[in-house]
Amino acid sequence: MGLGGFNYRNPYYLGWLGMHGDACVNTIVHFSDLIICLGTRLDDRITNNTDKFCPYSKIIHVDIDKNQISKNIYCNNFFIMEIEFFLQNNINFNINKNWWKFIIFFKKFFKNKYKNNFLICKPQGVIEFSYYISKGKFLISSDVGQHQMFIAKYYNFNYKSFISSGGLGTMGFGLPSSIGTKFANKNKKILLITGEGSFQMMMQELSTCKQYKINILIINLNNQSLGMVKQWQELNYSNRFSNSYVYSIPNFKMLFKSYNFYSFDVYNLKNFYLLLNKLLKLDIFCFLNIYIVQKENVYPIQLYEKSMCEFISFFSIIKYEKKFSFFSK
């Protein structure tokens, strides 16, 4: 939820942590000896198994709400105050050079990897292209599911521009939130990135867009399935898929034609690149129905009820507890 609060270009920025967080961050945090938590609830999306969370760490928790202190994870010290005040008056420390070398190593080793292909559409490529073509100037709204995680991983936020329901799981959040964002930022480009499952939850709000002439750009990452449900069924239930494939998708072109809105079907990254470049110059409502690779999953993902550093990467299950136990010395 804090993406964009810290510039991704800063060399000290490592990414975000938790269930679908960066492997580098999860590993580094697990083996850290001191963690300063600023305004976080330390909920299960971050910690995984609370009994195995950061066993070598002392934790300092800063929050304006005293009820959050040691609520989920015991902290060794705490401050009930505004984060800004804490940062202005308390941060003055040096990072061990050898420790920083390990951090740089993990940052390079665990860099998000995927093989791009201009003849098809991979969700990672669509998100990265959206960032580079727009130069990060979109205000991004998302629905819930795999596309939400792909946005967080591959759209490099320079400032607070990500409107998301986070871990609440509210499918259908995207279209209404993008409408509200446009009302509040009439001179800015609004991009909604959604999936065909989430979009159908609230697509009746297209009438609101027509009534108030709300011009937003919608990218629908269409894998004809409830992607995150399918991924969990694949990983935890031996590919026993149940109600995770969407066979009743409407004809989106006909739907948007009925509202007198523009829509396009996209099957490869080359066409997406050309279309998006043209659309950035126009102030119209447009829906891009992008058929992405159906089997593409979000990695890494933490192993259920395990520690921060036990997860499935792009290629295999990674368990670092024994291999890098010297960090605790």
BALOBA-1460 file (C-alpha; in Angstrom, 3 decimals):
// residues 329
<rec num="1" residu="m" x="0.000" y="0.000" z="0.000"/>
<rec num="2" residu="g" x="3.024" y="2.287" z="0.366"/>
<rec num="3" residu="l" x="4.309" y="1.817" z="-3.182"/>
<rec num="4" residu="g" x="5.572" y="5.124" z="-4.515"/>
<rec num="5" residu="g" x="6.213" y="6.552" z="-1.064"/>
<rec num="6" residu="f" x="9.895" y="5.784" z="-1.605"/>
<rec num="7" residu="n" x="11.407" y="6.271" z="-5.061"/>
<rec num="8" residu="y" x="12.292" y="2.923" z="-6.645"/>
<rec num="9" residu="r" x="15.436" y="4.484" z="-8.199"/>
<rec num="10" residu="n" x="16.972" y="5.072" z="-4.769"/>
<rec num="11" residu="p" x="19.831" y="2.518" z="-4.281"/>
<rec num="12" residu="y" x="18.521" y="1.745" z="-0.791"/>
<rec num="13" residu="y" x="15.116" y="0.769" z="-2.094"/>
<rec num="14" residu="l" x="14.777" y="-3.012" z="-2.285"/>
<rec num="15" residu="g" x="11.081" y="-3.507" z="-2.994"/>
<rec num="16" residu="w" x="8.161" y="-4.715" z="-0.926"/>
<rec num="17" residu="l" x="7.865" y="-7.767" z="1.271"/>
<rec num="18" residu="g" x="5.312" y="-10.397" z="2.188"/>
<rec num="19" residu="m" x="3.273" y="-13.150" z="0.540"/>
<rec num="20" residu="h" x="3.970" y="-12.004" z="-3.028"/>
<rec num="21" residu="g" x="6.787" y="-9.617" z="-2.138"/>
<rec num="22" residu="d" x="10.259" y="-9.582" z="-3.622"/>
<rec num="23" residu="a" x="12.385" y="-12.603" z="-2.772"/>
<rec num="24" residu="c" x="15.339" y="-10.345" z="-2.001"/>
<rec num="25" residu="v" x="13.412" y="-8.316" z="0.579"/>
<rec num="26" residu="n" x="11.844" y="-11.336" z="2.277"/>
<rec num="27" residu="t" x="15.244" y="-13.016" z="2.618"/>
<rec num="28" residu="i" x="17.067" y="-9.908" z="3.852"/>
<rec num="29" residu="v" x="14.359" y="-9.038" z="6.384"/>
<rec num="30" residu="h" x="14.318" y="-12.627" z="7.692"/>
<rec num="31" residu="f" x="18.043" y="-12.511" z="8.528"/>
<rec num="32" residu="s" x="18.201" y="-8.911" z="9.767"/>
<rec num="33" residu="d" x="19.232" y="-8.186" z="13.362"/>
<rec num="34" residu="l" x="17.205" y="-4.958" z="13.608"/>
<rec num="35" residu="i" x="13.894" y="-4.060" z="11.932"/>
<rec num="36" residu="i" x="12.288" y="-0.627" z="12.236"/>
<rec num="37" residu="c" x="8.585" y="-0.859" z="11.372"/>
<rec num="38" residu="l" x="6.956" y="2.440" z="10.412"/>
<rec num="39" residu="g" x="3.153" y="2.452" z="10.487"/>
<rec num="40" residu="t" x="2.706" y="-1.193" z="9.512"/>
<rec num="41" residu="r" x="0.203" y="-3.569" z="11.108"/>
<rec num="42" residu="l" x="2.532" y="-6.528" z="10.511"/>
<rec num="43" residu="d" x="-0.441" y="-8.518" z="9.256"/>
<rec num="44" residu="d" x="-0.308" y="-12.043" z="7.849"/>
<rec num="45" residu="r" x="0.253" y="-10.762" z="4.281"/>
<rec num="46" residu="i" x="3.653" y="-9.561" z="5.532"/>
<rec num="47" residu="t" x="4.683" y="-12.036" z="8.202"/>
<rec num="48" residu="n" x="3.494" y="-15.431" z="6.919"/>
<rec num="49" residu="n" x="3.842" y="-17.699" z="10.001"/>
<rec num="50" residu="t" x="4.166" y="-15.316" z="12.959"/>
<rec num="51" residu="d" x="6.037" y="-17.951" z="15.007"/>
<rec num="52" residu="k" x="8.781" y="-18.026" z="12.360"/>
<rec num="53" residu="f" x="8.905" y="-14.309" z="11.611"/>
<rec num="54" residu="c" x="12.423" y="-12.828" z="11.732"/>
<rec num="55" residu="p" x="13.878" y="-15.053" z="14.501"/>
<rec num="56" residu="y" x="17.179" y="-13.112" z="14.699"/>
<rec num="57" residu="s" x="15.688" y="-9.628" z="14.847"/>
<rec num="58" residu="k" x="14.970" y="-6.980" z="17.416"/>
<rec num="59" residu="i" x="11.928" y="-4.992" z="16.345"/>
<rec num="60" residu="i" x="11.228" y="-1.297" z="16.828"/>
<rec num="61" residu="h" x="7.633" y="-0.360" z="16.012"/>
<rec num="62" residu="v" x="6.527" y="3.217" z="15.300"/>
<rec num="63" residu="d" x="2.804" y="3.933" z="15.000"/>
<rec num="64" residu="i" x="0.292" y="6.598" z="15.923"/>
<rec num="65" residu="d" x="-2.155" y="3.889" z="17.076"/>
<rec num="66" residu="k" x="-1.055" y="2.208" z="20.310"/>
<rec num="67" residu="n" x="-3.400" y="-0.731" z="19.627"/>
<rec num="68" residu="q" x="-1.112" y="-1.873" z="16.804"/>
<rec num="69" residu="i" x="1.931" y="-2.249" z="19.039"/>
<rec num="70" residu="s" x="2.801" y="-5.944" z="19.589"/>
<rec num="71" residu="k" x="-0.647" y="-6.874" z="18.275"/>
<rec num="72" residu="n" x="0.623" y="-9.541" z="15.856"/>
<rec num="73" residu="i" x="4.401" y="-9.514" z="16.384"/>
<rec num="74" residu="y" x="6.114" y="-8.725" z="19.692"/>
<rec num="75" residu="c" x="8.293" y="-5.611" z="19.481"/>
<rec num="76" residu="n" x="11.320" y="-4.906" z="21.678"/>
<rec num="77" residu="n" x="10.760" y="-1.171" z="21.657"/>
<rec num="78" residu="f" x="8.086" y="1.186" z="20.369"/>
<rec num="79" residu="f" x="7.190" y="4.831" z="19.816"/>
<rec num="80" residu="i" x="3.642" y="6.198" z="19.742"/>
<rec num="81" residu="m" x="4.084" y="9.196" z="17.454"/>
<rec num="82" residu="e" x="3.835" y="10.571" z="13.934"/>
<rec num="83" residu="i" x="6.281" y="8.815" z="11.601"/>
<rec num="84" residu="e" x="7.498" y="12.162" z="10.238"/>
<rec num="85" residu="f" x="8.492" y="13.295" z="13.732"/>
<rec num="86" residu="f" x="10.284" y="10.000" z="14.387"/>
<rec num="87" residu="l" x="12.266" y="10.206" z="11.128"/>
<rec num="88" residu="q" x="13.299" y="13.798" z="11.749"/>
<rec num="89" residu="n" x="14.588" y="13.127" z="15.255"/>
<rec num="90" residu="n" x="15.731" y="9.523" z="15.583"/>
<rec num="91" residu="i" x="17.275" y="8.100" z="12.408"/>
<rec num="92" residu="n" x="21.068" y="8.248" z="12.556"/>
<rec num="93" residu="f" x="22.804" y="4.950" z="11.910"/>
<rec num="94" residu="n" x="25.397" y="3.330" z="9.664"/>
<rec num="95" residu="i" x="24.931" y="0.124" z="7.677"/>
<rec num="96" residu="n" x="27.593" y="-2.556" z="8.024"/>
<rec num="97" residu="k" x="29.520" y="-2.648" z="4.729"/>
<rec num="98" residu="n" x="29.677" y="-6.445" z="4.582"/>
<rec num="99" residu="w" x="25.948" y="-6.696" z="5.259"/>
<rec num="100" residu="w" x="25.290" y="-4.220" z="2.450"/>
<rec num="101" residu="k" x="27.377" y="-6.388" z="0.073"/>
<rec num="102" residu="f" x="25.095" y="-9.342" z="0.868"/>
<rec num="103" residu="i" x="22.061" y="-7.161" z="0.220"/>
<rec num="104" residu="i" x="23.413" y="-6.103" z="-3.195"/>
<rec num="105" residu="f" x="24.112" y="-9.761" z="-4.027"/>
<rec num="106" residu="f" x="20.575" y="-10.847" z="-3.158"/>
<rec num="107" residu="k" x="19.114" y="-7.881" z="-5.020"/>
<rec num="108" residu="k" x="20.840" y="-8.981" z="-8.232"/>
<rec num="109" residu="f" x="20.335" y="-12.718" z="-7.685"/>
<rec num="110" residu="f" x="16.594" y="-12.415" z="-7.078"/>
<rec num="111" residu="k" x="15.828" y="-9.805" z="-9.707"/>
<rec num="112" residu="n" x="12.350" y="-10.428" z="-11.176"/>
<rec num="113" residu="k" x="12.951" y="-12.566" z="-14.242"/>
<rec num="114" residu="y" x="10.714" y="-13.519" z="-17.107"/>
<rec num="115" residu="k" x="11.243" y="-14.201" z="-20.803"/>
<rec num="116" residu="n" x="9.558" y="-11.577" z="-22.937"/>
<rec num="117" residu="n" x="8.153" y="-12.238" z="-26.396"/>
<rec num="118" residu="f" x="6.765" y="-9.553" z="-28.709"/>
<rec num="119" residu="l" x="4.619" y="-12.068" z="-30.586"/>
<rec num="120" residu="i" x="2.465" y="-12.805" z="-27.532"/>
<rec num="121" residu="c" x="1.349" y="-10.877" z="-24.451"/>
<rec num="122" residu="k" x="2.815" y="-11.678" z="-21.074"/>
<rec num="123" residu="p" x="1.298" y="-9.654" z="-18.213"/>
<rec num="124" residu="q" x="4.731" y="-8.582" z="-16.965"/>
<rec num="125" residu="g" x="5.558" y="-7.114" z="-20.377"/>
<rec num="126" residu="v" x="2.232" y="-5.283" z="-20.627"/>
<rec num="127" residu="i" x="2.794" y="-3.635" z="-17.237"/>
<rec num="128" residu="e" x="6.396" y="-2.675" z="-18.000"/>
<rec num="129" residu="f" x="5.412" y="-1.224" z="-21.388"/>
<rec num="130" residu="s" x="2.631" y="0.765" z="-19.708"/>
<rec num="131" residu="y" x="5.212" y="2.340" z="-17.432"/>
<rec num="132" residu="y" x="7.888" y="3.086" z="-20.032"/>
<rec num="133" residu="i" x="5.513" y="4.433" z="-22.697"/>
<rec num="134" residu="s" x="3.728" y="6.717" z="-20.214"/>
<rec num="135" residu="k" x="6.967" y="7.542" z="-18.351"/>
<rec num="136" residu="g" x="5.185" y="6.641" z="-15.137"/>
<rec num="137" residu="k" x="2.683" y="9.500" z="-15.407"/>
<rec num="138" residu="f" x="-0.482" y="7.398" z="-15.121"/>
<rec num="139" residu="l" x="-2.568" y="7.322" z="-11.981"/>
<rec num="140" residu="i" x="-3.088" y="3.568" z="-11.672"/>
<rec num="141" residu="s" x="-6.186" y="1.885" z="-10.318"/>
<rec num="142" residu="s" x="-6.371" y="-1.887" z="-10.005"/>
<rec num="143" residu="d" x="-8.822" y="-4.622" z="-9.240"/>
<rec num="144" residu="v" x="-7.915" y="-7.780" z="-7.308"/>
<rec num="145" residu="g" x="-5.957" y="-10.815" z="-8.434"/>
<rec num="146" residu="q" x="-2.794" y="-11.662" z="-10.336"/>
<rec num="147" residu="h" x="-2.881" y="-8.413" z="-12.296"/>
<rec num="148" residu="q" x="-2.797" y="-6.495" z="-9.008"/>
<rec num="149" residu="m" x="0.462" y="-8.243" z="-8.047"/>
<rec num="150" residu="f" x="1.961" y="-7.797" z="-11.523"/>
<rec num="151" residu="i" x="1.296" y="-4.037" z="-11.297"/>
<rec num="152" residu="a" x="2.981" y="-3.842" z="-7.895"/>
<rec num="153" residu="k" x="6.024" y="-5.725" z="-9.195"/>
<rec num="154" residu="y" x="6.539" y="-4.319" z="-12.677"/>
<rec num="155" residu="y" x="5.191" y="-0.748" z="-12.668"/>
<rec num="156" residu="n" x="7.983" y="1.334" z="-11.143"/>
<rec num="157" residu="f" x="6.130" y="3.884" z="-9.037"/>
<rec num="158" residu="n" x="7.989" y="7.189" z="-8.660"/>
<rec num="159" residu="y" x="5.351" y="8.738" z="-6.409"/>
<rec num="160" residu="k" x="2.075" y="7.792" z="-4.733"/>
<rec num="161" residu="s" x="-0.056" y="6.936" z="-7.752"/>
<rec num="162" residu="f" x="-1.347" y="3.408" z="-7.018"/>
<rec num="163" residu="i" x="-5.017" y="3.176" z="-6.004"/>
<rec num="164" residu="s" x="-5.625" y="-0.361" z="-4.738"/>
<rec num="165" residu="s" x="-7.769" y="-2.154" z="-2.180"/>
<rec num="166" residu="g" x="-4.637" y="-4.003" z="-1.037"/>
<rec num="167" residu="g" x="-5.297" y="-7.280" z="0.758"/>
<rec num="168" residu="l" x="-9.034" y="-6.708" z="1.229"/>
<rec num="169" residu="g" x="-9.755" y="-8.758" z="-1.903"/>
<rec num="170" residu="t" x="-12.584" y="-6.541" z="-3.140"/>
<rec num="171" residu="m" x="-13.107" y="-7.654" z="-6.726"/>
<rec num="172" residu="g" x="-14.868" y="-4.904" z="-8.662"/>
<rec num="173" residu="f" x="-12.967" y="-2.120" z="-6.865"/>
<rec num="174" residu="g" x="-11.132" y="-0.984" z="-9.998"/>
<rec num="175" residu="l" x="-13.750" y="0.707" z="-12.191"/>
<rec num="176" residu="p" x="-15.505" y="2.740" z="-9.442"/>
<rec num="177" residu="s" x="-12.151" y="3.799" z="-7.960"/>
<rec num="178" residu="s" x="-10.822" y="4.901" z="-11.341"/>
<rec num="179" residu="i" x="-14.007" y="6.964" z="-11.879"/>
<rec num="180" residu="g" x="-13.504" y="8.650" z="-8.506"/>
<rec num="181" residu="t" x="-9.826" y="9.225" z="-9.277"/>
<rec num="182" residu="k" x="-10.742" y="10.924" z="-12.551"/>
<rec num="183" residu="f" x="-13.288" y="13.171" z="-10.819"/>
<rec num="184" residu="a" x="-10.541" y="14.281" z="-8.431"/>
<rec num="185" residu="n" x="-7.828" y="14.593" z="-11.119"/>
<rec num="186" residu="k" x="-9.585" y="15.792" z="-14.252"/>
<rec num="187" residu="n" x="-6.409" y="16.849" z="-16.042"/>
<rec num="188" residu="k" x="-4.499" y="13.608" z="-15.466"/>
<rec num="189" residu="k" x="-4.423" y="10.297" z="-17.324"/>
<rec num="190" residu="i" x="-6.161" y="7.499" z="-15.423"/>
<rec num="191" residu="l" x="-5.299" y="3.891" z="-16.172"/>
<rec num="192" residu="l" x="-7.369" y="1.005" z="-14.844"/>
<rec num="193" residu="i" x="-5.641" y="-2.364" z="-15.032"/>
<rec num="194" residu="t" x="-8.092" y="-5.166" z="-14.389"/>
<rec num="195" residu="g" x="-8.950" y="-8.764" z="-15.214"/>
<rec num="196" residu="e" x="-12.067" y="-10.120" z="-16.870"/>
<rec num="197" residu="g" x="-13.220" y="-11.689" z="-13.591"/>
<rec num="198" residu="s" x="-12.994" y="-8.520" z="-11.510"/>
<rec num="199" residu="f" x="-14.234" y="-6.222" z="-14.257"/>
<rec num="200" residu="q" x="-17.533" y="-8.069" z="-14.578"/>
<rec num="201" residu="m" x="-18.261" y="-7.428" z="-10.904"/>
<rec num="202" residu="m" x="-18.929" y="-3.718" z="-11.458"/>
<rec num="203" residu="m" x="-19.071" y="-3.204" z="-15.224"/>
<rec num="204" residu="q" x="-22.509" y="-1.591" z="-14.883"/>
<rec num="205" residu="e" x="-20.614" y="1.547" z="-13.817"/>
<rec num="206" residu="l" x="-19.870" y="2.068" z="-17.510"/>
<rec num="207" residu="s" x="-23.172" y="3.944" z="-17.517"/>
<rec num="208" residu="t" x="-21.655" y="6.372" z="-14.980"/>
<rec num="209" residu="c" x="-18.697" y="6.927" z="-17.319"/>
<rec num="210" residu="k" x="-21.088" y="7.661" z="-20.177"/>
<rec num="211" residu="q" x="-23.338" y="9.941" z="-18.145"/>
<rec num="212" residu="y" x="-20.509" y="12.086" z="-16.770"/>
<rec num="213" residu="k" x="-18.178" y="11.735" z="-19.790"/>
<rec num="214" residu="i" x="-15.432" y="10.090" z="-17.755"/>
<rec num="215" residu="n" x="-12.513" y="9.301" z="-20.067"/>
<rec num="216" residu="i" x="-10.271" y="6.589" z="-18.674"/>
<rec num="217" residu="l" x="-8.077" y="3.967" z="-20.280"/>
<rec num="218" residu="i" x="-8.761" y="0.356" z="-19.290"/>
<rec num="219" residu="i" x="-6.310" y="-2.495" z="-19.784"/>
<rec num="220" residu="n" x="-8.009" y="-5.842" z="-19.290"/>
<rec num="221" residu="l" x="-5.471" y="-8.633" z="-18.747"/>
<rec num="222" residu="n" x="-7.635" y="-11.426" z="-20.101"/>
<rec num="223" residu="n" x="-6.423" y="-14.929" z="-19.243"/>
<rec num="224" residu="q" x="-9.958" y="-16.341" z="-19.273"/>
<rec num="225" residu="s" x="-9.633" y="-17.476" z="-15.677"/>
<rec num="226" residu="l" x="-9.686" y="-16.273" z="-12.101"/>
<rec num="227" residu="g" x="-5.912" y="-16.194" z="-12.151"/>
<rec num="228" residu="m" x="-5.040" y="-16.091" z="-8.461"/>
<rec num="229" residu="v" x="-7.591" y="-18.788" z="-7.598"/>
<rec num="230" residu="k" x="-6.227" y="-20.932" z="-10.406"/>
<rec num="231" residu="q" x="-2.650" y="-20.411" z="-9.216"/>
<rec num="232" residu="w" x="-3.483" y="-21.528" z="-5.670"/>
<rec num="233" residu="q" x="-5.325" y="-24.569" z="-6.985"/>
<rec num="234" residu="e" x="-2.330" y="-25.386" z="-9.144"/>
<rec num="235" residu="l" x="0.205" y="-25.038" z="-6.318"/>
<rec num="236" residu="n" x="-1.749" y="-26.425" z="-3.365"/>
<rec num="237" residu="y" x="-4.396" y="-28.731" z="-4.831"/>
<rec num="238" residu="s" x="-2.478" y="-30.690" z="-7.489"/>
<rec num="239" residu="n" x="-4.144" y="-28.901" z="-10.440"/>
<rec num="240" residu="r" x="-7.644" y="-29.847" z="-9.290"/>
<rec num="241" residu="f" x="-9.269" y="-26.754" z="-10.758"/>
<rec num="242" residu="s" x="-12.730" y="-25.804" z="-9.559"/>
<rec num="243" residu="n" x="-14.691" y="-22.779" z="-10.833"/>
<rec num="244" residu="s" x="-11.461" y="-20.901" z="-11.651"/>
<rec num="245" residu="y" x="-11.857" y="-20.835" z="-15.439"/>
<rec num="246" residu="v" x="-14.251" y="-18.248" z="-16.865"/>
<rec num="247" residu="y" x="-16.192" y="-19.693" z="-19.806"/>
<rec num="248" residu="s" x="-18.980" y="-17.114" z="-19.771"/>
<rec num="249" residu="i" x="-17.020" y="-14.002" z="-20.786"/>
<rec num="250" residu="p" x="-19.157" y="-11.461" z="-22.666"/>
<rec num="251" residu="n" x="-18.270" y="-10.078" z="-26.066"/>
<rec num="252" residu="f" x="-16.471" y="-6.997" z="-24.779"/>
<rec num="253" residu="k" x="-16.439" y="-5.322" z="-28.181"/>
<rec num="254" residu="m" x="-20.225" y="-5.478" z="-28.421"/>
<rec num="255" residu="l" x="-20.565" y="-4.349" z="-24.813"/>
<rec num="256" residu="f" x="-18.498" y="-1.211" z="-25.322"/>
<rec num="257" residu="k" x="-20.068" y="-0.524" z="-28.695"/>
<rec num="258" residu="s" x="-23.441" y="-0.365" z="-26.951"/>
<rec num="259" residu="y" x="-22.063" y="2.495" z="-24.819"/>
<rec num="260" residu="n" x="-20.424" y="4.175" z="-27.845"/>
<rec num="261" residu="f" x="-16.990" y="3.567" z="-26.327"/>
<rec num="262" residu="y" x="-13.852" y="2.481" z="-28.175"/>
<rec num="263" residu="s" x="-12.449" y="-1.006" z="-27.608"/>
<rec num="264" residu="f" x="-9.707" y="-3.126" z="-29.158"/>
<rec num="265" residu="d" x="-8.615" y="-6.754" z="-28.917"/>
<rec num="266" residu="v" x="-4.850" y="-7.144" z="-28.513"/>
<rec num="267" residu="y" x="-2.915" y="-10.367" z="-29.057"/>
<rec num="268" residu="n" x="0.763" y="-9.327" z="-29.000"/>
<rec num="269" residu="l" x="3.049" y="-6.757" z="-27.389"/>
<rec num="270" residu="k" x="3.900" y="-5.069" z="-30.683"/>
<rec num="271" residu="n" x="0.265" y="-4.083" z="-31.288"/>
<rec num="272" residu="f" x="-0.112" y="-3.039" z="-27.654"/>
<rec num="273" residu="y" x="2.917" y="-0.752" z="-27.942"/>
<rec num="274" residu="l" x="1.556" y="0.960" z="-31.065"/>
<rec num="275" residu="l" x="-1.962" y="1.327" z="-29.631"/>
<rec num="276" residu="l" x="-0.873" y="2.759" z="-26.297"/>
<rec num="277" residu="n" x="1.381" y="5.322" z="-27.968"/>
<rec num="278" residu="k" x="-1.592" y="6.603" z="-29.974"/>
<rec num="279" residu="l" x="-4.043" y="6.538" z="-27.062"/>
<rec num="280" residu="l" x="-1.777" y="8.660" z="-24.858"/>
<rec num="281" residu="k" x="-2.308" y="11.548" z="-27.288"/>
<rec num="282" residu="l" x="-6.100" y="11.294" z="-27.119"/>
<rec num="283" residu="d" x="-8.648" y="12.116" z="-24.433"/>
<rec num="284" residu="i" x="-11.162" y="9.303" z="-24.959"/>
<rec num="285" residu="f" x="-12.606" y="6.331" z="-23.095"/>
<rec num="286" residu="c" x="-10.975" y="3.166" z="-24.386"/>
<rec num="287" residu="f" x="-10.900" y="-0.507" z="-23.391"/>
<rec num="288" residu="l" x="-7.962" y="-2.717" z="-24.415"/>
<rec num="289" residu="n" x="-8.867" y="-6.392" z="-24.135"/>
<rec num="290" residu="i" x="-5.433" y="-8.011" z="-23.989"/>
<rec num="291" residu="y" x="-5.241" y="-11.786" z="-24.317"/>
<rec num="292" residu="i" x="-2.335" y="-12.789" z="-22.096"/>
<rec num="293" residu="v" x="-0.620" y="-16.147" z="-21.603"/>
<rec num="294" residu="q" x="-3.029" y="-18.168" z="-19.501"/>
<rec num="295" residu="k" x="-0.440" y="-20.195" z="-17.577"/>
<rec num="296" residu="e" x="1.587" y="-17.196" z="-16.390"/>
<rec num="297" residu="n" x="1.701" y="-17.067" z="-12.570"/>
<rec num="298" residu="v" x="2.877" y="-14.539" z="-9.980"/>
<rec num="299" residu="y" x="6.260" y="-15.420" z="-8.509"/>
<rec num="300" residu="p" x="7.710" y="-15.535" z="-5.966"/>
<rec num="301" residu="i" x="5.025" y="-16.730" z="-3.559"/>
<rec num="302" residu="q" x="5.657" y="-17.696" z="0.045"/>
<rec num="303" residu="l" x="5.063" y="-21.267" z="1.166"/>
<rec num="304" residu="y" x="2.001" y="-21.488" z="3.363"/>
<rec num="305" residu="e" x="2.684" y="-21.312" z="7.122"/>
<rec num="306" residu="k" x="6.454" y="-21.145" z="6.560"/>
<rec num="307" residu="s" x="9.022" y="-18.439" z="7.271"/>
<rec num="308" residu="m" x="9.680" y="-15.287" z="5.275"/>
<rec num="309" residu="c" x="12.547" y="-16.857" z="3.352"/>
<rec num="310" residu="e" x="10.737" y="-20.015" z="2.214"/>
<rec num="311" residu="f" x="9.015" y="-19.427" z="-1.080"/>
<rec num="312" residu="i" x="8.507" y="-20.624" z="-4.636"/>
<rec num="313" residu="s" x="10.617" y="-18.684" z="-7.097"/>
<rec num="314" residu="f" x="10.385" y="-18.648" z="-10.878"/>
<rec num="315" residu="f" x="12.089" y="-22.012" z="-11.088"/>
<rec num="316" residu="s" x="11.985" y="-23.913" z="-7.819"/>
<rec num="317" residu="i" x="11.243" y="-23.946" z="-4.116"/>
<rec num="318" residu="i" x="13.825" y="-21.905" z="-2.218"/>
<rec num="319" residu="k" x="14.649" y="-22.697" z="1.387"/>
<rec num="320" residu="y" x="17.514" y="-20.597" z="2.765"/>
<rec num="321" residu="e" x="17.245" y="-21.221" z="6.479"/>
<rec num="322" residu="k" x="20.066" y="-23.804" z="6.601"/>
<rec num="323" residu="k" x="22.099" y="-22.569" z="3.649"/>
<rec num="324" residu="f" x="22.495" y="-19.025" z="4.979"/>
<rec num="325" residu="s" x="22.249" y="-19.666" z="8.705"/>
<rec num="326" residu="f" x="25.622" y="-17.928" z="9.170"/>
<rec num="327" residu="f" x="23.724" y="-14.637" z="8.967"/>
<rec num="328" residu="s" x="22.539" y="-15.225" z="12.497"/>
<rec num="329" residu="k" x="26.071" y="-15.379" z="13.882"/>
